[in-house]
Amino acid sequence: MIRLFKVKEKQREIAENSNGMPPTKKQSPGELRLNKDISELNLPKTCSIKFPNGKDDLMNFEVTVKPDEGYYLGGKFTFTFQIATIYPHEAPKVKCRERVYHPNIDLDGNVCLNILREDWKPVLNINTVIYGLYHLFTEPNHEDPLNSEAAAVLRDNPQQFGTNVKRAMGGGHIGQTAFSRCM
């Protein structure tokens, strides 16, 4: 009988604390920080964010970058973000969905951006990463490549690099490699 009383008392306490709403799942510190980062986003006008799984899954989202200058002008590139529960102590996992001819993005969509690797610090945020991705398209870096072939062409023949980028963005081939149409 005493045990039953304690159970009912606990149920009443939960009901009072939830204001008639079902109890909510407790957020991890990473989810709380990500919530803050997203609420404070100040995206460039050429970038947008989308939550394909709805607002209940903030830890997985997509960012679209549409460069308005440089070699990739007119392109549209989508990146998937996976955020660990220990964020911001671990950098987001970011991948490009399109196959793109870029010195800093390999053919599997892996991104070479120093703030996603050795230069990541917990003071950085999602906004910083998005600006970094945008910067990769306005100023590709041949000195730290994931796609060494594209980097060599950018370094040695920037005009040919521009031609290759346009062909690849149109869904063409560079050598034996087919690229995603992203214009």
Backbone as JSON Lines, residues from 0, in Angstrom:
{"i":0,"aa":"M","n":[0.82,-1.19,0.0],"ca":[0.0,0.0,0.0],"c":[0.87,1.26,0.0]}
{"i":1,"aa":"I","n":[1.91,1.26,0.78],"ca":[2.81,2.4,0.84],"c":[3.49,2.6,-0.51]}
{"i":2,"aa":"R","n":[3.86,1.51,-1.12],"ca":[4.52,1.56,-2.41],"c":[3.6,2.2,-3.47]}
{"i":3,"aa":"L","n":[2.35,1.82,-3.5],"ca":[1.38,2.36,-4.43],"c":[1.22,3.86,-4.23]}
{"i":4,"aa":"F","n":[1.21,4.3,-2.99],"ca":[1.08,5.72,-2.68],"c":[2.25,6.51,-3.26]}
{"i":5,"aa":"K","n":[3.47,5.97,-3.16],"ca":[4.65,6.65,-3.69],"c":[4.6,6.73,-5.22]}
{"i":6,"aa":"V","n":[4.11,5.7,-5.87],"ca":[4.0,5.71,-7.33],"c":[3.02,6.78,-7.77]}
{"i":7,"aa":"K","n":[1.85,6.83,-7.09],"ca":[0.84,7.83,-7.46],"c":[1.35,9.24,-7.18]}
{"i":8,"aa":"E","n":[2.09,9.4,-6.08],"ca":[2.65,10.71,-5.76],"c":[3.64,11.14,-6.84]}
{"i":9,"aa":"K","n":[4.46,10.23,-7.31],"ca":[5.44,10.52,-8.36],"c":[4.73,10.89,-9.66]}
{"i":10,"aa":"Q","n":[3.67,10.17,-10.01],"ca":[2.91,10.46,-11.22],"c":[2.29,11.86,-11.14]}
{"i":11,"aa":"R","n":[1.76,12.22,-9.99],"ca":[1.15,13.53,-9.81],"c":[2.23,14.63,-9.95]}
{"i":12,"aa":"E","n":[3.4,14.4,-9.39],"ca":[4.5,15.35,-9.48],"c":[4.93,15.56,-10.93]}
{"i":13,"aa":"I","n":[5.04,14.47,-11.68],"ca":[5.41,14.57,-13.1],"c":[4.35,15.35,-13.85]}
{"i":14,"aa":"A","n":[3.08,15.07,-13.59],"ca":[1.99,15.77,-14.27],"c":[2.01,17.26,-13.95]}
{"i":15,"aa":"E","n":[2.27,17.63,-12.72],"ca":[2.31,19.04,-12.33],"c":[3.48,19.75,-12.99]}
{"i":16,"aa":"N","n":[4.63,19.1,-13.06],"ca":[5.83,19.71,-13.63],"c":[5.77,19.84,-15.15]}
{"i":17,"aa":"S","n":[4.97,19.01,-15.79],"ca":[4.91,19.04,-17.26],"c":[3.74,19.87,-17.76]}
{"i":18,"aa":"N","n":[2.98,20.51,-16.86],"ca":[1.84,21.35,-17.24],"c":[0.87,20.62,-18.16]}
{"i":19,"aa":"G","n":[0.62,19.37,-17.88],"ca":[-0.32,18.59,-18.67],"c":[0.28,18.01,-19.94]}
{"i":20,"aa":"M","n":[1.5,18.36,-20.24],"ca":[2.18,17.85,-21.45],"c":[2.95,16.6,-21.07]}
{"i":21,"aa":"P","n":[3.12,15.68,-22.03],"ca":[3.93,14.5,-21.71],"c":[5.36,14.92,-21.4]}
{"i":22,"aa":"P","n":[6.06,14.17,-20.56],"ca":[7.43,14.52,-20.24],"c":[8.29,14.57,-21.5]}
{"i":23,"aa":"T","n":[9.17,15.56,-21.57],"ca":[10.03,15.71,-22.74],"c":[11.37,15.04,-22.49]}
{"i":24,"aa":"K","n":[11.99,14.62,-23.59],"ca":[13.3,13.99,-23.53],"c":[14.34,15.05,-23.14]}
{"i":25,"aa":"K","n":[15.21,14.71,-22.23],"ca":[16.25,15.62,-21.8],"c":[17.29,15.75,-22.91]}
{"i":26,"aa":"Q","n":[17.66,16.99,-23.23],"ca":[18.64,17.22,-24.29],"c":[20.05,17.08,-23.76]}
{"i":27,"aa":"S","n":[20.92,16.54,-24.61],"ca":[22.33,16.44,-24.26],"c":[22.95,17.84,-24.34]}
{"i":28,"aa":"P","n":[24.11,18.03,-23.71],"ca":[24.78,19.33,-23.82],"c":[25.06,19.71,-25.29]}
{"i":29,"aa":"G","n":[25.37,18.72,-26.12],"ca":[25.61,18.99,-27.53],"c":[24.36,19.49,-28.24]}
{"i":30,"aa":"E","n":[23.2,18.91,-27.9],"ca":[21.95,19.36,-28.5],"c":[21.61,20.78,-28.04]}
{"i":31,"aa":"L","n":[21.87,21.06,-26.77],"ca":[21.61,22.41,-26.26],"c":[22.49,23.44,-26.97]}
{"i":32,"aa":"R","n":[23.76,23.12,-27.14],"ca":[24.68,24.04,-27.82],"c":[24.28,24.2,-29.28]}
{"i":33,"aa":"L","n":[23.92,23.11,-29.95],"ca":[23.51,23.18,-31.34],"c":[22.25,24.02,-31.49]}
{"i":34,"aa":"N","n":[21.31,23.86,-30.56],"ca":[20.09,24.68,-30.55],"c":[20.46,26.15,-30.52]}
{"i":35,"aa":"K","n":[21.4,26.51,-29.67],"ca":[21.86,27.89,-29.54],"c":[22.51,28.35,-30.85]}
{"i":36,"aa":"D","n":[23.4,27.52,-31.4],"ca":[24.09,27.87,-32.65],"c":[23.09,28.12,-33.78]}
{"i":37,"aa":"I","n":[22.1,27.27,-33.88],"ca":[21.13,27.4,-34.97],"c":[20.26,28.64,-34.77]}
{"i":38,"aa":"S","n":[19.91,28.94,-33.53],"ca":[19.08,30.13,-33.28],"c":[19.86,31.41,-33.58]}
{"i":39,"aa":"E","n":[21.19,31.35,-33.54],"ca":[22.02,32.53,-33.78],"c":[22.64,32.55,-35.18]}
{"i":40,"aa":"L","n":[22.19,31.67,-36.07],"ca":[22.77,31.63,-37.42],"c":[22.63,32.97,-38.13]}
{"i":41,"aa":"N","n":[23.69,33.34,-38.82],"ca":[23.7,34.54,-39.64],"c":[24.31,34.14,-40.98]}
{"i":42,"aa":"L","n":[23.52,33.41,-41.77],"ca":[24.03,32.82,-43.0],"c":[24.26,33.85,-44.09]}
{"i":43,"aa":"P","n":[25.27,33.58,-44.94],"ca":[25.41,34.42,-46.13],"c":[24.15,34.25,-46.99]}
{"i":44,"aa":"K","n":[23.83,35.24,-47.8],"ca":[22.61,35.17,-48.61],"c":[22.64,34.02,-49.61]}
{"i":45,"aa":"T","n":[23.8,33.47,-49.84],"ca":[23.95,32.38,-50.8],"c":[23.86,31.0,-50.16]}
{"i":46,"aa":"C","n":[23.56,30.94,-48.87],"ca":[23.49,29.66,-48.16],"c":[22.13,29.51,-47.49]}
{"i":47,"aa":"S","n":[21.69,28.25,-47.39],"ca":[20.43,27.96,-46.69],"c":[20.59,26.66,-45.92]}
{"i":48,"aa":"I","n":[19.72,26.48,-44.92],"ca":[19.76,25.3,-44.06],"c":[18.39,24.63,-44.1]}
{"i":49,"aa":"K","n":[18.4,23.31,-44.05],"ca":[17.16,22.53,-44.11],"c":[17.3,21.34,-43.16]}
{"i":50,"aa":"F","n":[16.18,21.0,-42.51],"ca":[16.14,19.86,-41.59],"c":[15.24,18.79,-42.2]}
{"i":51,"aa":"P","n":[15.81,17.87,-42.99],"ca":[14.98,16.88,-43.7],"c":[14.21,15.95,-42.77]}
{"i":52,"aa":"N","n":[14.7,15.73,-41.55],"ca":[14.02,14.85,-40.61],"c":[13.12,15.64,-39.65]}
{"i":53,"aa":"G","n":[12.92,16.92,-39.91],"ca":[12.09,17.76,-39.06],"c":[12.91,18.39,-37.94]}
{"i":54,"aa":"K","n":[12.29,19.31,-37.26],"ca":[12.96,20.06,-36.18],"c":[13.26,19.19,-34.95]}
{"i":55,"aa":"D","n":[12.71,17.97,-34.91],"ca":[13.01,17.08,-33.78],"c":[14.38,16.45,-33.91]}
{"i":56,"aa":"D","n":[14.98,16.52,-35.08],"ca":[16.31,15.95,-35.3],"c":[17.26,17.06,-35.75]}
{"i":57,"aa":"L","n":[17.69,17.87,-34.79],"ca":[18.6,18.97,-35.11],"c":[20.02,18.49,-35.37]}
{"i":58,"aa":"M","n":[20.33,17.27,-34.97],"ca":[21.71,16.78,-35.07],"c":[22.08,16.36,-36.49]}
{"i":59,"aa":"N","n":[21.1,16.31,-37.4],"ca":[21.35,15.96,-38.79],"c":[20.6,16.96,-39.66]}
{"i":60,"aa":"F","n":[21.35,17.68,-40.47],"ca":[20.72,18.68,-41.32],"c":[21.53,18.87,-42.59]}
{"i":61,"aa":"E","n":[21.0,19.69,-43.49],"ca":[21.67,19.96,-44.77],"c":[21.85,21.45,-44.95]}
{"i":62,"aa":"V","n":[22.97,21.81,-45.54],"ca":[23.25,23.19,-45.89],"c":[23.51,23.24,-47.38]}
{"i":63,"aa":"T","n":[22.85,24.18,-48.05],"ca":[23.05,24.38,-49.48],"c":[23.83,25.66,-49.7]}
{"i":64,"aa":"V","n":[24.88,25.56,-50.53],"ca":[25.72,26.7,-50.86],"c":[25.56,26.97,-52.36]}
{"i":65,"aa":"K","n":[25.26,28.22,-52.7],"ca":[25.14,28.67,-54.09],"c":[26.11,29.83,-54.29]}
{"i":66,"aa":"P","n":[27.35,29.53,-54.69],"ca":[28.36,30.59,-54.83],"c":[27.9,31.69,-55.8]}
{"i":67,"aa":"D","n":[28.18,32.93,-55.42],"ca":[27.8,34.05,-56.27],"c":[29.01,34.73,-56.92]}
{"i":68,"aa":"E","n":[30.15,34.04,-56.87],"ca":[31.36,34.53,-57.52],"c":[32.34,33.37,-57.68]}
{"i":69,"aa":"G","n":[33.36,33.58,-58.48],"ca":[34.42,32.6,-58.64],"c":[34.11,31.49,-59.64]}
{"i":70,"aa":"Y","n":[34.93,30.47,-59.63],"ca":[34.82,29.35,-60.56],"c":[33.46,28.64,-60.47]}
{"i":71,"aa":"Y","n":[32.87,28.6,-59.29],"ca":[31.66,27.82,-59.05],"c":[30.38,28.65,-59.12]}
{"i":72,"aa":"L","n":[30.47,29.86,-59.66],"ca":[29.32,30.73,-59.83],"c":[28.21,29.99,-60.57]}
{"i":73,"aa":"G","n":[27.0,30.04,-60.02],"ca":[25.86,29.37,-60.65],"c":[25.66,27.94,-60.19]}
{"i":74,"aa":"G","n":[26.56,27.42,-59.39],"ca":[26.42,26.05,-58.9],"c":[25.58,25.99,-57.64]}
{"i":75,"aa":"K","n":[25.15,24.8,-57.32],"ca":[24.36,24.55,-56.1],"c":[24.9,23.27,-55.48]}
{"i":76,"aa":"F","n":[25.4,23.38,-54.25],"ca":[26.07,22.27,-53.6],"c":[25.44,22.04,-52.22]}
{"i":77,"aa":"T","n":[25.07,20.8,-51.95],"ca":[24.41,20.47,-50.69],"c":[25.36,19.64,-49.82]}
{"i":78,"aa":"F","n":[25.45,20.04,-48.57],"ca":[26.3,19.36,-47.6],"c":[25.44,18.78,-46.49]}
{"i":79,"aa":"T","n":[25.74,17.53,-46.11],"ca":[25.06,16.93,-44.97],"c":[25.93,17.17,-43.74]}
{"i":80,"aa":"F","n":[25.29,17.49,-42.64],"ca":[25.96,17.71,-41.36],"c":[25.46,16.66,-40.4]}
{"i":81,"aa":"Q","n":[26.38,15.98,-39.72],"ca":[26.05,15.06,-38.63],"c":[26.79,15.57,-37.4]}
{"i":82,"aa":"I","n":[26.02,15.84,-36.37],"ca":[26.58,16.42,-35.17],"c":[26.57,15.37,-34.06]}
{"i":83,"aa":"A","n":[27.71,15.17,-33.41],"ca":[27.82,14.21,-32.31],"c":[27.22,14.81,-31.04]}
{"i":84,"aa":"T","n":[26.8,13.94,-30.13],"ca":[26.22,14.43,-28.88],"c":[27.25,15.16,-28.02]}
{"i":85,"aa":"I","n":[28.54,14.96,-28.31],"ca":[29.57,15.67,-27.53],"c":[29.98,17.0,-28.17]}
{"i":86,"aa":"Y","n":[29.25,17.41,-29.23],"ca":[29.47,18.73,-29.82],"c":[29.33,19.77,-28.71]}
{"i":87,"aa":"P","n":[30.15,20.76,-28.63],"ca":[31.14,21.26,-29.58],"c":[32.55,20.73,-29.35]}
{"i":88,"aa":"H","n":[32.7,19.7,-28.54],"ca":[34.03,19.16,-28.29],"c":[34.52,18.3,-29.44]}
{"i":89,"aa":"E","n":[33.64,18.0,-30.37],"ca":[34.0,17.28,-31.59],"c":[33.39,18.05,-32.77]}
{"i":90,"aa":"A","n":[34.17,18.18,-33.83],"ca":[33.7,18.91,-35.01],"c":[32.57,18.16,-35.7]}
{"i":91,"aa":"P","n":[31.7,18.88,-36.38],"ca":[30.64,18.23,-37.16],"c":[31.26,17.37,-38.27]}
{"i":92,"aa":"K","n":[30.55,16.33,-38.65],"ca":[30.94,15.52,-39.82],"c":[30.19,16.11,-41.0]}
{"i":93,"aa":"V","n":[30.92,16.55,-42.01],"ca":[30.33,17.25,-43.15],"c":[30.71,16.53,-44.43]}
{"i":94,"aa":"K","n":[29.72,16.29,-45.31],"ca":[29.96,15.65,-46.61],"c":[29.18,16.38,-47.68]}
{"i":95,"aa":"C","n":[29.76,16.48,-48.85],"ca":[29.09,17.07,-50.01],"c":[28.32,15.96,-50.71]}
{"i":96,"aa":"R","n":[27.04,16.21,-50.98],"ca":[26.2,15.18,-51.63],"c":[26.51,15.05,-53.11]}
{"i":97,"aa":"E","n":[26.91,16.13,-53.76],"ca":[27.2,16.07,-55.19],"c":[28.66,15.67,-55.41]}
{"i":98,"aa":"R","n":[28.89,15.0,-56.52],"ca":[30.27,14.75,-56.93],"c":[30.73,16.02,-57.62]}
{"i":99,"aa":"V","n":[31.76,16.64,-57.08],"ca":[32.19,17.95,-57.55],"c":[33.69,17.93,-57.85]}
{"i":100,"aa":"Y","n":[34.07,18.67,-58.89],"ca":[35.47,18.81,-59.26],"c":[36.03,19.97,-58.43]}
{"i":101,"aa":"H","n":[36.71,19.62,-57.36],"ca":[37.19,20.64,-56.43],"c":[38.44,20.12,-55.74]}
{"i":102,"aa":"P","n":[39.46,20.97,-55.57],"ca":[40.68,20.49,-54.93],"c":[40.5,20.11,-53.45]}
{"i":103,"aa":"N","n":[39.49,20.69,-52.8],"ca":[39.32,20.46,-51.36],"c":[38.15,19.55,-51.02]}
{"i":104,"aa":"I","n":[37.54,18.93,-52.04],"ca":[36.45,17.98,-51.83],"c":[36.75,16.76,-52.7]}
{"i":105,"aa":"D","n":[36.85,15.59,-52.08],"ca":[37.17,14.42,-52.89],"c":[35.92,13.88,-53.59]}
{"i":106,"aa":"L","n":[36.08,12.86,-54.4],"ca":[34.99,12.33,-55.2],"c":[33.93,11.62,-54.36]}
{"i":107,"aa":"D","n":[34.24,11.33,-53.1],"ca":[33.27,10.72,-52.18],"c":[32.53,11.77,-51.35]}
{"i":108,"aa":"G","n":[32.86,13.04,-51.54],"ca":[32.18,14.11,-50.83],"c":[32.85,14.55,-49.54]}
{"i":109,"aa":"N","n":[33.98,13.95,-49.2],"ca":[34.7,14.37,-47.99],"c":[35.28,15.77,-48.2]}
{"i":110,"aa":"V","n":[35.25,16.57,-47.16],"ca":[35.65,17.97,-47.25],"c":[36.94,18.21,-46.5]}
{"i":111,"aa":"C","n":[37.87,18.9,-47.14],"ca":[39.13,19.27,-46.51],"c":[39.03,20.74,-46.1]}
{"i":112,"aa":"L","n":[38.68,20.94,-44.85],"ca":[38.56,22.28,-44.28],"c":[39.21,22.22,-42.91]}
{"i":113,"aa":"N","n":[40.24,23.01,-42.7],"ca":[41.04,22.89,-41.47],"c":[40.21,23.0,-40.2]}
{"i":114,"aa":"I","n":[39.14,23.79,-40.19],"ca":[38.34,23.91,-38.97],"c":[37.48,22.68,-38.7]}
{"i":115,"aa":"L","n":[37.42,21.77,-39.66],"ca":[36.72,20.5,-39.43],"c":[37.69,19.41,-38.97]}
{"i":116,"aa":"R","n":[38.96,19.77,-38.9],"ca":[39.98,18.78,-38.5],"c":[40.82,19.35,-37.36]}
{"i":117,"aa":"E","n":[42.09,19.58,-37.64],"ca":[43.03,19.94,-36.59],"c":[42.79,21.31,-35.96]}
{"i":118,"aa":"D","n":[42.13,22.22,-36.66],"ca":[41.91,23.55,-36.11],"c":[40.55,23.72,-35.43]}
{"i":119,"aa":"W","n":[39.81,22.61,-35.24],"ca":[38.51,22.71,-34.58],"c":[38.72,23.03,-33.1]}
{"i":120,"aa":"K","n":[37.94,23.97,-32.61],"ca":[37.93,24.33,-31.2],"c":[36.48,24.5,-30.76]}
{"i":121,"aa":"P","n":[36.15,24.18,-29.53],"ca":[34.77,24.3,-29.07],"c":[34.17,25.7,-29.17]}
{"i":122,"aa":"V","n":[35.0,26.74,-29.31],"ca":[34.44,28.09,-29.46],"c":[33.9,28.32,-30.87]}
{"i":123,"aa":"L","n":[34.28,27.45,-31.82],"ca":[33.75,27.57,-33.18],"c":[32.31,27.06,-33.2]}
{"i":124,"aa":"N","n":[31.57,27.43,-34.23],"ca":[30.17,27.02,-34.29],"c":[29.76,26.68,-35.71]}
{"i":125,"aa":"I","n":[28.5,26.33,-35.88],"ca":[27.98,25.93,-37.19],"c":[28.1,27.08,-38.2]}
{"i":126,"aa":"N","n":[27.85,28.29,-37.75],"ca":[27.96,29.45,-38.63],"c":[29.37,29.54,-39.23]}
{"i":127,"aa":"T","n":[30.38,29.31,-38.4],"ca":[31.77,29.35,-38.85],"c":[32.03,28.28,-39.92]}
{"i":128,"aa":"V","n":[31.49,27.09,-39.71],"ca":[31.68,26.0,-40.68],"c":[31.02,26.36,-42.01]}
{"i":129,"aa":"I","n":[29.8,26.91,-41.96],"ca":[29.1,27.26,-43.19],"c":[29.87,28.34,-43.96]}
{"i":130,"aa":"Y","n":[30.39,29.34,-43.27],"ca":[31.2,30.36,-43.93],"c":[32.47,29.73,-44.51]}
{"i":131,"aa":"G","n":[33.04,28.75,-43.82],"ca":[34.21,28.04,-44.34],"c":[33.9,27.3,-45.63]}
{"i":132,"aa":"L","n":[32.74,26.64,-45.68],"ca":[32.33,25.93,-46.9],"c":[32.13,26.92,-48.05]}
{"i":133,"aa":"Y","n":[31.46,28.03,-47.76],"ca":[31.25,29.05,-48.78],"c":[32.61,29.54,-49.31]}
{"i":134,"aa":"H","n":[33.53,29.76,-48.4],"ca":[34.88,30.23,-48.78],"c":[35.61,29.23,-49.68]}
{"i":135,"aa":"L","n":[35.39,27.93,-49.46],"ca":[36.02,26.92,-50.33],"c":[35.61,27.11,-51.78]}
{"i":136,"aa":"F","n":[34.38,27.55,-52.02],"ca":[33.91,27.73,-53.39],"c":[34.33,29.06,-53.99]}
{"i":137,"aa":"T","n":[34.52,30.07,-53.17],"ca":[34.95,31.35,-53.71],"c":[36.47,31.41,-53.88]}
{"i":138,"aa":"E","n":[37.19,30.66,-53.06],"ca":[38.65,30.62,-53.15],"c":[39.17,29.2,-52.88]}
{"i":139,"aa":"P","n":[39.04,28.29,-53.86],"ca":[39.57,26.93,-53.65],"c":[41.07,26.98,-53.36]}
{"i":140,"aa":"N","n":[41.53,26.04,-52.54],"ca":[42.92,26.04,-52.07],"c":[43.66,24.82,-52.63]}
{"i":141,"aa":"H","n":[44.6,25.06,-53.51],"ca":[45.38,23.95,-54.1],"c":[46.49,23.47,-53.18]}
{"i":142,"aa":"E","n":[46.74,24.17,-52.08],"ca":[47.86,23.8,-51.2],"c":[47.51,22.72,-50.18]}
{"i":143,"aa":"D","n":[46.23,22.45,-49.97],"ca":[45.8,21.43,-48.99],"c":[44.7,20.58,-49.62]}
{"i":144,"aa":"P","n":[45.07,19.79,-50.65],"ca":[44.03,19.12,-51.44],"c":[43.58,17.76,-50.92]}
{"i":145,"aa":"L","n":[42.34,17.44,-51.24],"ca":[41.86,16.06,-51.15],"c":[41.81,15.46,-52.54]}
{"i":146,"aa":"N","n":[41.6,16.31,-53.54],"ca":[41.62,15.89,-54.94],"c":[42.88,16.51,-55.55]}
{"i":147,"aa":"S","n":[43.97,15.76,-55.51],"ca":[45.27,16.31,-55.94],"c":[45.31,16.62,-57.43]}
{"i":148,"aa":"E","n":[44.54,15.88,-58.23],"ca":[44.5,16.17,-59.67],"c":[43.89,17.56,-59.92]}
{"i":149,"aa":"A","n":[42.77,17.84,-59.3],"ca":[42.14,19.16,-59.46],"c":[43.05,20.26,-58.9]}
{"i":150,"aa":"A","n":[43.73,19.98,-57.8],"ca":[44.64,20.96,-57.21],"c":[45.79,21.29,-58.14]}
{"i":151,"aa":"A","n":[46.34,20.27,-58.8],"ca":[47.45,20.49,-59.73],"c":[47.0,21.34,-60.92]}
{"i":152,"aa":"V","n":[45.81,21.08,-61.43],"ca":[45.3,21.87,-62.55],"c":[45.06,23.31,-62.1]}
{"i":153,"aa":"L","n":[44.5,23.52,-60.92],"ca":[44.28,24.87,-60.4],"c":[45.61,25.61,-60.26]}
{"i":154,"aa":"R","n":[46.6,24.95,-59.73],"ca":[47.92,25.56,-59.52],"c":[48.62,25.87,-60.83]}
{"i":155,"aa":"D","n":[48.61,24.91,-61.78],"ca":[49.4,25.04,-63.0],"c":[48.68,25.7,-64.16]}
{"i":156,"aa":"N","n":[47.35,25.59,-64.21],"ca":[46.61,26.12,-65.35],"c":[45.21,26.56,-64.89]}
{"i":157,"aa":"P","n":[45.1,27.72,-64.24],"ca":[43.8,28.16,-63.72],"c":[42.71,28.28,-64.79]}
{"i":158,"aa":"Q","n":[43.09,28.6,-66.01],"ca":[42.09,28.7,-67.08],"c":[41.5,27.32,-67.39]}
{"i":159,"aa":"Q","n":[42.35,26.31,-67.47],"ca":[41.88,24.94,-67.68],"c":[41.04,24.46,-66.5]}
{"i":160,"aa":"F","n":[41.44,24.85,-65.3],"ca":[40.66,24.5,-64.11],"c":[39.24,25.05,-64.23]}
{"i":161,"aa":"G","n":[39.12,26.31,-64.65],"ca":[37.8,26.93,-64.84],"c":[36.96,26.18,-65.86]}
{"i":162,"aa":"T","n":[37.59,25.75,-66.94],"ca":[36.89,24.98,-67.98],"c":[36.43,23.65,-67.4]}
{"i":163,"aa":"N","n":[37.29,22.98,-66.65],"ca":[36.94,21.69,-66.03],"c":[35.79,21.85,-65.03]}
{"i":164,"aa":"V","n":[35.81,22.92,-64.25],"ca":[34.75,23.15,-63.28],"c":[33.41,23.3,-63.99]}
{"i":165,"aa":"K","n":[33.37,24.11,-65.04],"ca":[32.12,24.33,-65.79],"c":[31.61,23.02,-66.39]}
{"i":166,"aa":"R","n":[32.52,22.23,-66.97],"ca":[32.13,20.94,-67.55],"c":[31.58,20.02,-66.48]}
{"i":167,"aa":"A","n":[32.27,19.95,-65.35],"ca":[31.83,19.07,-64.26],"c":[30.49,19.53,-63.69]}
{"i":168,"aa":"M","n":[30.32,20.84,-63.48],"ca":[29.05,21.34,-62.92],"c":[27.89,21.1,-63.88]}
{"i":169,"aa":"G","n":[28.17,20.99,-65.16],"ca":[27.12,20.7,-66.14],"c":[26.79,19.21,-66.22]}
{"i":170,"aa":"G","n":[27.45,18.41,-65.41],"ca":[27.18,16.96,-65.41],"c":[28.07,16.2,-66.37]}
{"i":171,"aa":"G","n":[29.16,16.82,-66.78],"ca":[30.07,16.18,-67.74],"c":[31.11,15.29,-67.08]}
{"i":172,"aa":"H","n":[32.08,14.92,-67.88],"ca":[33.19,14.05,-67.44],"c":[34.49,14.84,-67.46]}
{"i":173,"aa":"I","n":[35.36,14.51,-66.52],"ca":[36.75,14.96,-66.54],"c":[37.54,13.65,-66.53]}
{"i":174,"aa":"G","n":[38.2,13.36,-67.63],"ca":[38.84,12.05,-67.75],"c":[37.77,10.97,-67.74]}
{"i":175,"aa":"Q","n":[37.94,9.98,-66.88],"ca":[36.97,8.89,-66.76],"c":[35.93,9.12,-65.67]}
{"i":176,"aa":"T","n":[35.98,10.28,-65.02],"ca":[35.1,10.54,-63.88],"c":[33.88,11.35,-64.3]}
{"i":177,"aa":"A","n":[32.7,10.83,-63.99],"ca":[31.44,11.54,-64.25],"c":[31.1,12.37,-63.02]}
{"i":178,"aa":"F","n":[30.57,13.56,-63.26],"ca":[30.23,14.47,-62.18],"c":[28.73,14.75,-62.15]}
{"i":179,"aa":"S","n":[28.27,15.16,-60.97],"ca":[26.85,15.49,-60.78],"c":[26.55,16.85,-61.4]}
{"i":180,"aa":"R","n":[25.41,16.93,-62.07],"ca":[24.96,18.23,-62.57],"c":[24.53,19.05,-61.36]}
{"i":181,"aa":"C","n":[25.12,20.21,-61.2],"ca":[24.8,21.02,-60.02],"c":[24.61,22.49,-60.37]}
{"i":182,"aa":"M","n":[24.11,22.72,-61.57],"ca":[23.83,24.1,-62.0],"c":[22.34,24.31,-62.08]}
